[in-house]
């Protein structure tokens, strides 16, 4: 059973959400760049799928992924403006497949954990409760 978060300390939830989002964002960007896009269209596409990302996060991420060899990019003129187009590299494609396998395995494990009935008190703690209750 899921419980509500203590709203007296909302920064804990926000920090944890940020950590969860960080890794997921990399997978989403790699997946979106299986087809070539430039930054603005990538941002809009992610946003349409419920993943909002600001430019100050997206462009450094794209540069880092390109330095790591996961993306390729090239400048081209489109609509009388130079735009940098990004695409998943062959190495990026291999990494994406591996990350998606890891994602599926982790998701299956979490689903299995969540489907188990909530554990009741352990026999030790139940025995300790009975001892305390005895006169």
Phi and psi in radians as a Rosetta constraint file:
Dihedral C 1 N 2 CA 2 C 2 CIRCULARHARMONIC -1.539 0.35
Dihedral N 2 CA 2 C 2 N 3 CIRCULARHARMONIC 2.471 0.35
Dihedral C 2 N 3 CA 3 C 3 CIRCULARHARMONIC -1.981 0.35
Dihedral N 3 CA 3 C 3 N 4 CIRCULARHARMONIC 2.782 0.35
Dihedral C 3 N 4 CA 4 C 4 CIRCULARHARMONIC -1.322 0.35
Dihedral N 4 CA 4 C 4 N 5 CIRCULARHARMONIC 2.735 0.35
Dihedral C 4 N 5 CA 5 C 5 CIRCULARHARMONIC -1.516 0.35
Dihedral N 5 CA 5 C 5 N 6 CIRCULARHARMONIC 2.520 0.35
Dihedral C 5 N 6 CA 6 C 6 CIRCULARHARMONIC -1.105 0.35
Dihedral N 6 CA 6 C 6 N 7 CIRCULARHARMONIC 1.931 0.35
Dihedral C 6 N 7 CA 7 C 7 CIRCULARHARMONIC -1.345 0.35
Dihedral N 7 CA 7 C 7 N 8 CIRCULARHARMONIC -0.073 0.35
Dihedral C 7 N 8 CA 8 C 8 CIRCULARHARMONIC -1.226 0.35
Dihedral N 8 CA 8 C 8 N 9 CIRCULARHARMONIC -0.322 0.35
Dihedral C 8 N 9 CA 9 C 9 CIRCULARHARMONIC -2.351 0.35
Dihedral N 9 CA 9 C 9 N 10 CIRCULARHARMONIC 1.152 0.35
Dihedral C 9 N 10 CA 10 C 10 CIRCULARHARMONIC -1.168 0.35
Dihedral N 10 CA 10 C 10 N 11 CIRCULARHARMONIC -0.344 0.35
Dihedral C 10 N 11 CA 11 C 11 CIRCULARHARMONIC -1.170 0.35
Dihedral N 11 CA 11 C 11 N 12 CIRCULARHARMONIC -0.448 0.35
Dihedral C 11 N 12 CA 12 C 12 CIRCULARHARMONIC -1.097 0.35
Dihedral N 12 CA 12 C 12 N 13 CIRCULARHARMONIC -0.854 0.35
Dihedral C 12 N 13 CA 13 C 13 CIRCULARHARMONIC -1.064 0.35
Dihedral N 13 CA 13 C 13 N 14 CIRCULARHARMONIC -0.785 0.35
Dihedral C 13 N 14 CA 14 C 14 CIRCULARHARMONIC -1.106 0.35
Dihedral N 14 CA 14 C 14 N 15 CIRCULARHARMONIC -0.693 0.35
Dihedral C 14 N 15 CA 15 C 15 CIRCULARHARMONIC -1.122 0.35
Dihedral N 15 CA 15 C 15 N 16 CIRCULARHARMONIC -0.740 0.35
Dihedral C 15 N 16 CA 16 C 16 CIRCULARHARMONIC -1.187 0.35
Dihedral N 16 CA 16 C 16 N 17 CIRCULARHARMONIC -0.693 0.35
Dihedral C 16 N 17 CA 17 C 17 CIRCULARHARMONIC -1.076 0.35
Dihedral N 17 CA 17 C 17 N 18 CIRCULARHARMONIC -0.713 0.35
Dihedral C 17 N 18 CA 18 C 18 CIRCULARHARMONIC -1.091 0.35
Dihedral N 18 CA 18 C 18 N 19 CIRCULARHARMONIC -0.757 0.35
Dihedral C 18 N 19 CA 19 C 19 CIRCULARHARMONIC -1.092 0.35
Dihedral N 19 CA 19 C 19 N 20 CIRCULARHARMONIC -0.780 0.35
Dihedral C 19 N 20 CA 20 C 20 CIRCULARHARMONIC -1.105 0.35
Dihedral N 20 CA 20 C 20 N 21 CIRCULARHARMONIC -0.731 0.35
Dihedral C 20 N 21 CA 21 C 21 CIRCULARHARMONIC -1.183 0.35
Dihedral N 21 CA 21 C 21 N 22 CIRCULARHARMONIC -0.644 0.35
Dihedral C 21 N 22 CA 22 C 22 CIRCULARHARMONIC -0.970 0.35
Dihedral N 22 CA 22 C 22 N 23 CIRCULARHARMONIC -0.899 0.35
Dihedral C 22 N 23 CA 23 C 23 CIRCULARHARMONIC -1.207 0.35
Dihedral N 23 CA 23 C 23 N 24 CIRCULARHARMONIC -0.640 0.35
Dihedral C 23 N 24 CA 24 C 24 CIRCULARHARMONIC -1.158 0.35
Dihedral N 24 CA 24 C 24 N 25 CIRCULARHARMONIC -0.612 0.35
Dihedral C 24 N 25 CA 25 C 25 CIRCULARHARMONIC -1.113 0.35
Dihedral N 25 CA 25 C 25 N 26 CIRCULARHARMONIC -0.702 0.35
Dihedral C 25 N 26 CA 26 C 26 CIRCULARHARMONIC -1.066 0.35
Dihedral N 26 CA 26 C 26 N 27 CIRCULARHARMONIC -0.794 0.35
Dihedral C 26 N 27 CA 27 C 27 CIRCULARHARMONIC -1.092 0.35
Dihedral N 27 CA 27 C 27 N 28 CIRCULARHARMONIC -0.747 0.35
Dihedral C 27 N 28 CA 28 C 28 CIRCULARHARMONIC -1.112 0.35
Dihedral N 28 CA 28 C 28 N 29 CIRCULARHARMONIC -0.752 0.35
Dihedral C 28 N 29 CA 29 C 29 CIRCULARHARMONIC -1.121 0.35
Dihedral N 29 CA 29 C 29 N 30 CIRCULARHARMONIC -0.813 0.35
Dihedral C 29 N 30 CA 30 C 30 CIRCULARHARMONIC -1.043 0.35
Dihedral N 30 CA 30 C 30 N 31 CIRCULARHARMONIC -0.761 0.35
Dihedral C 30 N 31 CA 31 C 31 CIRCULARHARMONIC -1.124 0.35
Dihedral N 31 CA 31 C 31 N 32 CIRCULARHARMONIC -0.722 0.35
Dihedral C 31 N 32 CA 32 C 32 CIRCULARHARMONIC -1.164 0.35
Dihedral N 32 CA 32 C 32 N 33 CIRCULARHARMONIC -0.516 0.35
Dihedral C 32 N 33 CA 33 C 33 CIRCULARHARMONIC -1.562 0.35
Dihedral N 33 CA 33 C 33 N 34 CIRCULARHARMONIC 0.300 0.35
Dihedral C 33 N 34 CA 34 C 34 CIRCULARHARMONIC -1.134 0.35
Dihedral N 34 CA 34 C 34 N 35 CIRCULARHARMONIC -0.460 0.35
Dihedral C 34 N 35 CA 35 C 35 CIRCULARHARMONIC -1.966 0.35
Dihedral N 35 CA 35 C 35 N 36 CIRCULARHARMONIC 2.386 0.35
Dihedral C 35 N 36 CA 36 C 36 CIRCULARHARMONIC -1.042 0.35
Dihedral N 36 CA 36 C 36 N 37 CIRCULARHARMONIC 2.388 0.35
Dihedral C 36 N 37 CA 37 C 37 CIRCULARHARMONIC -2.627 0.35
Dihedral N 37 CA 37 C 37 N 38 CIRCULARHARMONIC 2.788 0.35
Dihedral C 37 N 38 CA 38 C 38 CIRCULARHARMONIC -1.772 0.35
Dihedral N 38 CA 38 C 38 N 39 CIRCULARHARMONIC 2.938 0.35
Dihedral C 38 N 39 CA 39 C 39 CIRCULARHARMONIC -0.881 0.35
Dihedral N 39 CA 39 C 39 N 40 CIRCULARHARMONIC -0.840 0.35
Dihedral C 39 N 40 CA 40 C 40 CIRCULARHARMONIC -1.085 0.35
Dihedral N 40 CA 40 C 40 N 41 CIRCULARHARMONIC -0.801 0.35
Dihedral C 40 N 41 CA 41 C 41 CIRCULARHARMONIC -1.201 0.35
Dihedral N 41 CA 41 C 41 N 42 CIRCULARHARMONIC -0.567 0.35
Dihedral C 41 N 42 CA 42 C 42 CIRCULARHARMONIC -1.111 0.35
Dihedral N 42 CA 42 C 42 N 43 CIRCULARHARMONIC -0.821 0.35
Dihedral C 42 N 43 CA 43 C 43 CIRCULARHARMONIC -1.016 0.35
Dihedral N 43 CA 43 C 43 N 44 CIRCULARHARMONIC -0.791 0.35
Dihedral C 43 N 44 CA 44 C 44 CIRCULARHARMONIC -1.146 0.35
Dihedral N 44 CA 44 C 44 N 45 CIRCULARHARMONIC -0.711 0.35
Dihedral C 44 N 45 CA 45 C 45 CIRCULARHARMONIC -1.114 0.35
Dihedral N 45 CA 45 C 45 N 46 CIRCULARHARMONIC -0.774 0.35
Dihedral C 45 N 46 CA 46 C 46 CIRCULARHARMONIC -1.072 0.35
Dihedral N 46 CA 46 C 46 N 47 CIRCULARHARMONIC -0.770 0.35
Dihedral C 46 N 47 CA 47 C 47 CIRCULARHARMONIC -1.058 0.35
Dihedral N 47 CA 47 C 47 N 48 CIRCULARHARMONIC -0.716 0.35
Dihedral C 47 N 48 CA 48 C 48 CIRCULARHARMONIC -1.076 0.35
Dihedral N 48 CA 48 C 48 N 49 CIRCULARHARMONIC -0.442 0.35
Dihedral C 48 N 49 CA 49 C 49 CIRCULARHARMONIC -1.689 0.35
Dihedral N 49 CA 49 C 49 N 50 CIRCULARHARMONIC 0.255 0.35
Dihedral C 49 N 50 CA 50 C 50 CIRCULARHARMONIC 1.495 0.35
Dihedral N 50 CA 50 C 50 N 51 CIRCULARHARMONIC 0.254 0.35
Dihedral C 50 N 51 CA 51 C 51 CIRCULARHARMONIC -2.045 0.35
Dihedral N 51 CA 51 C 51 N 52 CIRCULARHARMONIC 1.587 0.35
Dihedral C 51 N 52 CA 52 C 52 CIRCULARHARMONIC -1.392 0.35
Dihedral N 52 CA 52 C 52 N 53 CIRCULARHARMONIC 2.384 0.35
Dihedral C 52 N 53 CA 53 C 53 CIRCULARHARMONIC -2.545 0.35
Dihedral N 53 CA 53 C 53 N 54 CIRCULARHARMONIC 2.332 0.35
Dihedral C 53 N 54 CA 54 C 54 CIRCULARHARMONIC -1.530 0.35
Dihedral N 54 CA 54 C 54 N 55 CIRCULARHARMONIC 2.822 0.35
Dihedral C 54 N 55 CA 55 C 55 CIRCULARHARMONIC -1.049 0.35
Dihedral N 55 CA 55 C 55 N 56 CIRCULARHARMONIC -0.619 0.35
Dihedral C 55 N 56 CA 56 C 56 CIRCULARHARMONIC -1.152 0.35
Dihedral N 56 CA 56 C 56 N 57 CIRCULARHARMONIC -0.289 0.35
Dihedral C 56 N 57 CA 57 C 57 CIRCULARHARMONIC -1.739 0.35
Dihedral N 57 CA 57 C 57 N 58 CIRCULARHARMONIC -0.725 0.35
Dihedral C 57 N 58 CA 58 C 58 CIRCULARHARMONIC -1.149 0.35
Dihedral N 58 CA 58 C 58 N 59 CIRCULARHARMONIC -0.893 0.35
Dihedral C 58 N 59 CA 59 C 59 CIRCULARHARMONIC -1.171 0.35
Dihedral N 59 CA 59 C 59 N 60 CIRCULARHARMONIC -0.715 0.35
Dihedral C 59 N 60 CA 60 C 60 CIRCULARHARMONIC -1.085 0.35
Dihedral N 60 CA 60 C 60 N 61 CIRCULARHARMONIC -0.624 0.35
Dihedral C 60 N 61 CA 61 C 61 CIRCULARHARMONIC -1.117 0.35
Dihedral N 61 CA 61 C 61 N 62 CIRCULARHARMONIC -0.782 0.35
Dihedral C 61 N 62 CA 62 C 62 CIRCULARHARMONIC -1.062 0.35
Dihedral N 62 CA 62 C 62 N 63 CIRCULARHARMONIC -0.758 0.35
Dihedral C 62 N 63 CA 63 C 63 CIRCULARHARMONIC -1.089 0.35
Dihedral N 63 CA 63 C 63 N 64 CIRCULARHARMONIC -0.757 0.35
Dihedral C 63 N 64 CA 64 C 64 CIRCULARHARMONIC -1.113 0.35
Dihedral N 64 CA 64 C 64 N 65 CIRCULARHARMONIC -0.763 0.35
Dihedral C 64 N 65 CA 65 C 65 CIRCULARHARMONIC -1.133 0.35
Dihedral N 65 CA 65 C 65 N 66 CIRCULARHARMONIC -0.588 0.35
Dihedral C 65 N 66 CA 66 C 66 CIRCULARHARMONIC -1.237 0.35
Dihedral N 66 CA 66 C 66 N 67 CIRCULARHARMONIC -0.734 0.35
Dihedral C 66 N 67 CA 67 C 67 CIRCULARHARMONIC -1.061 0.35
Dihedral N 67 CA 67 C 67 N 68 CIRCULARHARMONIC -0.629 0.35
Dihedral C 67 N 68 CA 68 C 68 CIRCULARHARMONIC -1.310 0.35
Dihedral N 68 CA 68 C 68 N 69 CIRCULARHARMONIC -0.095 0.35
Dihedral C 68 N 69 CA 69 C 69 CIRCULARHARMONIC 1.490 0.35
Dihedral N 69 CA 69 C 69 N 70 CIRCULARHARMONIC 0.199 0.35
Dihedral C 69 N 70 CA 70 C 70 CIRCULARHARMONIC -1.546 0.35
Dihedral N 70 CA 70 C 70 N 71 CIRCULARHARMONIC -0.330 0.35
Dihedral C 70 N 71 CA 71 C 71 CIRCULARHARMONIC -2.251 0.35
Dihedral N 71 CA 71 C 71 N 72 CIRCULARHARMONIC 2.709 0.35
Dihedral C 71 N 72 CA 72 C 72 CIRCULARHARMONIC -2.081 0.35
Dihedral N 72 CA 72 C 72 N 73 CIRCULARHARMONIC 2.739 0.35
Dihedral C 72 N 73 CA 73 C 73 CIRCULARHARMONIC -2.561 0.35
Dihedral N 73 CA 73 C 73 N 74 CIRCULARHARMONIC 2.769 0.35
Dihedral C 73 N 74 CA 74 C 74 CIRCULARHARMONIC -2.676 0.35
Dihedral N 74 CA 74 C 74 N 75 CIRCULARHARMONIC 2.570 0.35
Dihedral C 74 N 75 CA 75 C 75 CIRCULARHARMONIC -1.522 0.35
Dihedral N 75 CA 75 C 75 N 76 CIRCULARHARMONIC 2.350 0.35
Dihedral C 75 N 76 CA 76 C 76 CIRCULARHARMONIC -2.507 0.35
Dihedral N 76 CA 76 C 76 N 77 CIRCULARHARMONIC 2.706 0.35
Dihedral C 76 N 77 CA 77 C 77 CIRCULARHARMONIC -1.548 0.35
Dihedral N 77 CA 77 C 77 N 78 CIRCULARHARMONIC 2.294 0.35
Dihedral C 77 N 78 CA 78 C 78 CIRCULARHARMONIC -2.524 0.35
Dihedral N 78 CA 78 C 78 N 79 CIRCULARHARMONIC 2.320 0.35
Dihedral C 78 N 79 CA 79 C 79 CIRCULARHARMONIC 0.943 0.35
Dihedral N 79 CA 79 C 79 N 80 CIRCULARHARMONIC 0.742 0.35
Dihedral C 79 N 80 CA 80 C 80 CIRCULARHARMONIC 1.097 0.35
Dihedral N 80 CA 80 C 80 N 81 CIRCULARHARMONIC 0.367 0.35
Dihedral C 80 N 81 CA 81 C 81 CIRCULARHARMONIC -2.334 0.35
Dihedral N 81 CA 81 C 81 N 82 CIRCULARHARMONIC 2.530 0.35
Dihedral C 81 N 82 CA 82 C 82 CIRCULARHARMONIC -1.386 0.35
Dihedral N 82 CA 82 C 82 N 83 CIRCULARHARMONIC 2.269 0.35
Dihedral C 82 N 83 CA 83 C 83 CIRCULARHARMONIC -2.303 0.35
Dihedral N 83 CA 83 C 83 N 84 CIRCULARHARMONIC 2.534 0.35
Dihedral C 83 N 84 CA 84 C 84 CIRCULARHARMONIC -1.673 0.35
Dihedral N 84 CA 84 C 84 N 85 CIRCULARHARMONIC 2.076 0.35
Dihedral C 84 N 85 CA 85 C 85 CIRCULARHARMONIC -1.715 0.35
Dihedral N 85 CA 85 C 85 N 86 CIRCULARHARMONIC 2.343 0.35
Dihedral C 85 N 86 CA 86 C 86 CIRCULARHARMONIC -1.979 0.35
Dihedral N 86 CA 86 C 86 N 87 CIRCULARHARMONIC 2.618 0.35
Dihedral C 86 N 87 CA 87 C 87 CIRCULARHARMONIC -2.658 0.35
Dihedral N 87 CA 87 C 87 N 88 CIRCULARHARMONIC 2.603 0.35
Dihedral C 87 N 88 CA 88 C 88 CIRCULARHARMONIC -1.105 0.35
Dihedral N 88 CA 88 C 88 N 89 CIRCULARHARMONIC 2.304 0.35
Dihedral C 88 N 89 CA 89 C 89 CIRCULARHARMONIC -1.439 0.35
Dihedral N 89 CA 89 C 89 N 90 CIRCULARHARMONIC 2.921 0.35
Dihedral C 89 N 90 CA 90 C 90 CIRCULARHARMONIC -0.980 0.35
Dihedral N 90 CA 90 C 90 N 91 CIRCULARHARMONIC -0.732 0.35
Dihedral C 90 N 91 CA 91 C 91 CIRCULARHARMONIC -1.123 0.35
Dihedral N 91 CA 91 C 91 N 92 CIRCULARHARMONIC -0.684 0.35
Dihedral C 91 N 92 CA 92 C 92 CIRCULARHARMONIC -1.084 0.35
Dihedral N 92 CA 92 C 92 N 93 CIRCULARHARMONIC -0.639 0.35
Dihedral C 92 N 93 CA 93 C 93 CIRCULARHARMONIC -1.122 0.35
Dihedral N 93 CA 93 C 93 N 94 CIRCULARHARMONIC -0.754 0.35
Dihedral C 93 N 94 CA 94 C 94 CIRCULARHARMONIC -1.089 0.35
Dihedral N 94 CA 94 C 94 N 95 CIRCULARHARMONIC -0.778 0.35
Dihedral C 94 N 95 CA 95 C 95 CIRCULARHARMONIC -1.106 0.35
Dihedral N 95 CA 95 C 95 N 96 CIRCULARHARMONIC -0.740 0.35
Dihedral C 95 N 96 CA 96 C 96 CIRCULARHARMONIC -1.035 0.35
Dihedral N 96 CA 96 C 96 N 97 CIRCULARHARMONIC -0.796 0.35
Dihedral C 96 N 97 CA 97 C 97 CIRCULARHARMONIC -1.048 0.35
Dihedral N 97 CA 97 C 97 N 98 CIRCULARHARMONIC -0.772 0.35
Dihedral C 97 N 98 CA 98 C 98 CIRCULARHARMONIC -1.120 0.35
Dihedral N 98 CA 98 C 98 N 99 CIRCULARHARMONIC -0.758 0.35
Dihedral C 98 N 99 CA 99 C 99 CIRCULARHARMONIC -1.119 0.35
Dihedral N 99 CA 99 C 99 N 100 CIRCULARHARMONIC -0.664 0.35
Dihedral C 99 N 100 CA 100 C 100 CIRCULARHARMONIC -1.174 0.35
Dihedral N 100 CA 100 C 100 N 101 CIRCULARHARMONIC -0.643 0.35
Dihedral C 100 N 101 CA 101 C 101 CIRCULARHARMONIC -1.115 0.35
Dihedral N 101 CA 101 C 101 N 102 CIRCULARHARMONIC -0.772 0.35
Dihedral C 101 N 102 CA 102 C 102 CIRCULARHARMONIC -1.069 0.35
Dihedral N 102 CA 102 C 102 N 103 CIRCULARHARMONIC -0.736 0.35
Dihedral C 102 N 103 CA 103 C 103 CIRCULARHARMONIC -1.047 0.35
Dihedral N 103 CA 103 C 103 N 104 CIRCULARHARMONIC -0.828 0.35
Dihedral C 103 N 104 CA 104 C 104 CIRCULARHARMONIC -1.090 0.35
Dihedral N 104 CA 104 C 104 N 105 CIRCULARHARMONIC -0.760 0.35
Dihedral C 104 N 105 CA 105 C 105 CIRCULARHARMONIC -1.110 0.35
Dihedral N 105 CA 105 C 105 N 106 CIRCULARHARMONIC -0.769 0.35
Dihedral C 105 N 106 CA 106 C 106 CIRCULARHARMONIC -1.135 0.35
Dihedral N 106 CA 106 C 106 N 107 CIRCULARHARMONIC -0.748 0.35
Dihedral C 106 N 107 CA 107 C 107 CIRCULARHARMONIC -1.078 0.35
Dihedral N 107 CA 107 C 107 N 108 CIRCULARHARMONIC -0.745 0.35
Dihedral C 107 N 108 CA 108 C 108 CIRCULARHARMONIC -1.106 0.35
Dihedral N 108 CA 108 C 108 N 109 CIRCULARHARMONIC -0.705 0.35
Dihedral C 108 N 109 CA 109 C 109 CIRCULARHARMONIC -1.125 0.35
Dihedral N 109 CA 109 C 109 N 110 CIRCULARHARMONIC -0.768 0.35
Dihedral C 109 N 110 CA 110 C 110 CIRCULARHARMONIC -1.137 0.35
Dihedral N 110 CA 110 C 110 N 111 CIRCULARHARMONIC -0.739 0.35
Dihedral C 110 N 111 CA 111 C 111 CIRCULARHARMONIC -1.036 0.35
Dihedral N 111 CA 111 C 111 N 112 CIRCULARHARMONIC -0.745 0.35
Dihedral C 111 N 112 CA 112 C 112 CIRCULARHARMONIC -1.095 0.35
Dihedral N 112 CA 112 C 112 N 113 CIRCULARHARMONIC -0.720 0.35
Dihedral C 112 N 113 CA 113 C 113 CIRCULARHARMONIC -1.115 0.35
Dihedral N 113 CA 113 C 113 N 114 CIRCULARHARMONIC -0.765 0.35
Dihedral C 113 N 114 CA 114 C 114 CIRCULARHARMONIC -1.221 0.35
Dihedral N 114 CA 114 C 114 N 115 CIRCULARHARMONIC -0.436 0.35
Dihedral C 114 N 115 CA 115 C 115 CIRCULARHARMONIC -1.440 0.35
Dihedral N 115 CA 115 C 115 N 116 CIRCULARHARMONIC -0.271 0.35
Dihedral C 115 N 116 CA 116 C 116 CIRCULARHARMONIC -1.200 0.35
Dihedral N 116 CA 116 C 116 N 117 CIRCULARHARMONIC 2.572 0.35
Dihedral C 116 N 117 CA 117 C 117 CIRCULARHARMONIC -1.119 0.35
Dihedral N 117 CA 117 C 117 N 118 CIRCULARHARMONIC 2.587 0.35
Dihedral C 117 N 118 CA 118 C 118 CIRCULARHARMONIC -1.072 0.35
Dihedral N 118 CA 118 C 118 N 119 CIRCULARHARMONIC 2.361 0.35
Dihedral C 118 N 119 CA 119 C 119 CIRCULARHARMONIC -1.183 0.35
Dihedral N 119 CA 119 C 119 N 120 CIRCULARHARMONIC 2.480 0.35
Dihedral C 119 N 120 CA 120 C 120 CIRCULARHARMONIC -1.530 0.35
Dihedral N 120 CA 120 C 120 N 121 CIRCULARHARMONIC -2.995 0.35
Dihedral C 120 N 121 CA 121 C 121 CIRCULARHARMONIC -1.102 0.35
Dihedral N 121 CA 121 C 121 N 122 CIRCULARHARMONIC 2.502 0.35
Dihedral C 121 N 122 CA 122 C 122 CIRCULARHARMONIC -1.237 0.35
Dihedral N 122 CA 122 C 122 N 123 CIRCULARHARMONIC 2.801 0.35
Dihedral C 122 N 123 CA 123 C 123 CIRCULARHARMONIC -1.085 0.35
Dihedral N 123 CA 123 C 123 N 124 CIRCULARHARMONIC -0.560 0.35
Dihedral C 123 N 124 CA 124 C 124 CIRCULARHARMONIC -1.128 0.35
Dihedral N 124 CA 124 C 124 N 125 CIRCULARHARMONIC -0.819 0.35
Dihedral C 124 N 125 CA 125 C 125 CIRCULARHARMONIC -1.241 0.35
Dihedral N 125 CA 125 C 125 N 126 CIRCULARHARMONIC -0.554 0.35
Dihedral C 125 N 126 CA 126 C 126 CIRCULARHARMONIC -1.168 0.35
Dihedral N 126 CA 126 C 126 N 127 CIRCULARHARMONIC -0.732 0.35
Dihedral C 126 N 127 CA 127 C 127 CIRCULARHARMONIC -1.124 0.35
Dihedral N 127 CA 127 C 127 N 128 CIRCULARHARMONIC -0.699 0.35
Dihedral C 127 N 128 CA 128 C 128 CIRCULARHARMONIC -1.123 0.35
Dihedral N 128 CA 128 C 128 N 129 CIRCULARHARMONIC -0.652 0.35
Dihedral C 128 N 129 CA 129 C 129 CIRCULARHARMONIC -1.126 0.35
Dihedral N 129 CA 129 C 129 N 130 CIRCULARHARMONIC -0.715 0.35
Dihedral C 129 N 130 CA 130 C 130 CIRCULARHARMONIC -1.167 0.35
Dihedral N 130 CA 130 C 130 N 131 CIRCULARHARMONIC -0.659 0.35
Dihedral C 130 N 131 CA 131 C 131 CIRCULARHARMONIC -1.123 0.35
Dihedral N 131 CA 131 C 131 N 132 CIRCULARHARMONIC -0.756 0.35
Dihedral C 131 N 132 CA 132 C 132 CIRCULARHARMONIC -1.138 0.35
Dihedral N 132 CA 132 C 132 N 133 CIRCULARHARMONIC -0.582 0.35
Dihedral C 132 N 133 CA 133 C 133 CIRCULARHARMONIC -1.333 0.35
Dihedral N 133 CA 133 C 133 N 134 CIRCULARHARMONIC -0.379 0.35
Dihedral C 133 N 134 CA 134 C 134 CIRCULARHARMONIC -1.236 0.35
Dihedral N 134 CA 134 C 134 N 135 CIRCULARHARMONIC 2.485 0.35
